[in-house]
């Protein structure tokens, strides 16, 4: 009993402190700590606004936000996938943003206007350049199974079925070609006896270690491996192919936010030249705002944006993709 | 007289009964919820789930790994136990200790060492081992000590006269051993198999890092990546069926055996076997597991840690304190629950108290991922304020590691003369008071050993922590796992080293408390 009273007091004291400092921003991040932390530190140093970050996967954070409901302390949701932001928007968790923010990105601004795209990543094919030549690689990811059969790569192909970007790519394939053709492709991939990896770096490390020869991944993972001095090949399929699907990251402000000014400043910071330069340089993702010095490892932005098929990224049929992956025993 | 004293008096026993029943409930209730949750699905979904082709693949994978590891551990433990008990080798005691140490290496650290050290660019010039064979190797290397310890005790208790009798009947030494000695080793072999089997079924770290999909790994994937909780619940039930089958099988075989066994030991010791020219080979065999399971991982970890970016030390402190904040209360709670359960079992033996003790052991036998899932459903439904909080993690770790604390506490209880307690009782103390005044001061060493076991278990523990820790609460073990999953081997090294060094320190505590009993 006394304990409870004591705890209540502590809680009240904490509340008092919190309300005395309106300049504390609470960020829920589906993006990794190693990427977010340096940027948040920079933001704090420049603005004097304190930022508390809660890390998790997009799915975890979405579940937490729904559970917390109106009691949520979160101001900003910064997510890895457009799908998670789209869900948050359709569930009415996000507050519509002003045009000042939405005007800045060159592409991918959602119809809901509830979040702003911050960077974009592309699906690519990573391969071992000692084993395969770039000119012989297929022009579409749909031809990958046939190519691998011809080259005798059965058992030497990797994939990451549990990773959200892979699932997004399957959803993109369904959106473009329908479930039937996607099912055929997945079955043909399964016939290659592919090795499943829990993460992209683990798969690329397997290419490095000679365990497998190729696998579909996100472009910046290859960039990071190359920067670390490993020679990995990076192949884009033809323009508009789902094998180059764009993966949009973005951020939105929650309706529960009590710190609108600080939250807006944070989003503005993500789209500022400094923030965008950080993503292009350190992280190796594609910026969406003009005026960033291009990285040697990346394509020019215009060219990169032309690689991906044009789809409604907020509404990719992810549930359908998951069902299909389960039905085929891949998940 | 004694029967009157044996009768448990409820008011005095109550302080023991309550925690004991709580313990039972903490293990049994969540499982009930798991079942409820699994049965919630509509018939169509249920049919889909039960008929998934994936299930067969998982059964096949899980069984072949189980049988493979049992074979692997036998090949290691049997000769090692023989060499350290029945031969004329020097340094048998030292080797026995060294050969037990691989227990301190968690599976995910072993897997991590294989991944980071092999293949082109690794520090070992070996091809990359992964999948089934990698998991088989690692799991065999870290679980054989369970079998080794049991077999060692069995070899020491062997009655050599039977073997000698067989020799006089004209059998060669090998046949005599197989026909006369081997049957006497079977009980130790079986109980060792049970522990190893439970480890294989429950293992998540090794199989997930080496990409071999067993039931445990599939549960994690369904729960964390594909948002299919009902399927995850069913997989957990399948896994529990496996575990239950293993427990029943072992019990049945053991009963069958103990009927066929003759009395143990005649006080006569077997003459040590002279190894002669085989001596160097024997030493090599003794050194092999020590090299593979201890020296190599530690070398690889130090090598990797030397490439570690200094600025991440902050994260190391955070993870260390997070681990401590979960493991210290969990181990205290585990011992706190082990005391009443052990006390009731030792002082008031009855079907009820035996049942409670079984339940406590069950918490350990339940594959951790199934247990974690059960607790998630249970807490969401009936204790929502606990869901995804540190207290819940502490509680579930305590329930799981209760069994580790039970052994030493029981051992110590048996050594406390009952008469002391009875003397206190005749002076008018209640059982509880008598226990705290007389028994507990003599028990504390056992409690320390039990607590140390539970503590280190909780620090190394991965699957429960991964599923139950509050969002963003990373411990040493989850850090090693998440870095390794994304192939950041150098970053994972200090965290893995911290776990290895803590384990080593705890082995010290354990050896110290064993010697003083």
HADDOCK unambig.tbl for C-alpha pairs under 7 A between the chains (distance, minus, plus):
assign (segid A and resid 54 and name CA) (segid B and resid 472 and name CA) 6.13 0.50 0.50
assign (segid A and resid 55 and name CA) (segid B and resid 471 and name CA) 6.61 0.50 0.50
assign (segid A and resid 55 and name CA) (segid B and resid 472 and name CA) 4.96 0.50 0.50
assign (segid A and resid 56 and name CA) (segid B and resid 471 and name CA) 5.93 0.50 0.50
assign (segid A and resid 56 and name CA) (segid B and resid 472 and name CA) 5.95 0.50 0.50
assign (segid A and resid 162 and name CA) (segid B and resid 225 and name CA) 5.62 0.50 0.50
assign (segid A and resid 162 and name CA) (segid B and resid 226 and name CA) 6.84 0.50 0.50
assign (segid A and resid 196 and name CA) (segid B and resid 211 and name CA) 6.88 0.50 0.50
assign (segid A and resid 197 and name CA) (segid B and resid 211 and name CA) 6.57 0.50 0.50
assign (segid A and resid 198 and name CA) (segid B and resid 485 and name CA) 6.67 0.50 0.50
assign (segid A and resid 199 and name CA) (segid B and resid 485 and name CA) 6.17 0.50 0.50
assign (segid A and resid 199 and name CA) (segid B and resid 486 and name CA) 5.67 0.50 0.50
assign (segid A and resid 200 and name CA) (segid B and resid 486 and name CA) 6.76 0.50 0.50
assign (segid A and resid 201 and name CA) (segid B and resid 486 and name CA) 4.79 0.50 0.50
assign (segid A and resid 201 and name CA) (segid B and resid 487 and name CA) 5.47 0.50 0.50
assign (segid A and resid 202 and name CA) (segid B and resid 485 and name CA) 6.27 0.50 0.50
assign (segid A and resid 202 and name CA) (segid B and resid 486 and name CA) 5.26 0.50 0.50
assign (segid A and resid 202 and name CA) (segid B and resid 487 and name CA) 4.96 0.50 0.50
assign (segid A and resid 205 and name CA) (segid B and resid 487 and name CA) 6.67 0.50 0.50
assign (segid A and resid 209 and name CA) (segid B and resid 119 and name CA) 4.66 0.50 0.50
assign (segid A and resid 209 and name CA) (segid B and resid 120 and name CA) 5.01 0.50 0.50
assign (segid A and resid 209 and name CA) (segid B and resid 128 and name CA) 6.96 0.50 0.50
assign (segid A and resid 210 and name CA) (segid B and resid 119 and name CA) 6.90 0.50 0.50
assign (segid A and resid 211 and name CA) (segid B and resid 128 and name CA) 6.83 0.50 0.50
assign (segid A and resid 329 and name CA) (segid B and resid 53 and name CA) 6.29 0.50 0.50
assign (segid A and resid 329 and name CA) (segid B and resid 54 and name CA) 5.12 0.50 0.50
